């Protein structure tokens, strides 16, 4: 069989991911957010994830990368950090009013992105694709786990 780059699963998945990320990043740029920044806001505001290490796992990045991301979000006024419960070594991440407003707009951008690409498939095809992607990623090591 001849190697054809454009027919490879990895090429197609990577290309789609880049297309979706670029479209999403452009919509989020109005608030000065990145896709990862919006994911953090969603983790805190929608899922109640408030510990930096848990946010790193939720978003799928390393803890040092999360620390840098949180510093930037805090500097730009999207989040604040407060001491967590216990012995004072934990930190709790909270949304500021600016962060809550940005999260509302980020949700709308994410919904629009999902709708744009989902509309290209039938409901059955979308369900099959989602299931296939989950199956392909199942039991694979996460490079952010350590």
ABEGO torsion letter per residue (X at the ends): XBBBAAABAAAAAAAAAAAAAAAAAAAAAAAGBBAAAAAAAAAAAAAGBABAAAAAAAAGBBAAAAAAAAAAAAAAGABBBBBBBEAGABBBBBBBAAAAAAAAAAAAAAAAAAAAAAAABBAAAAAAAAAAAAAAABGBBBAABX
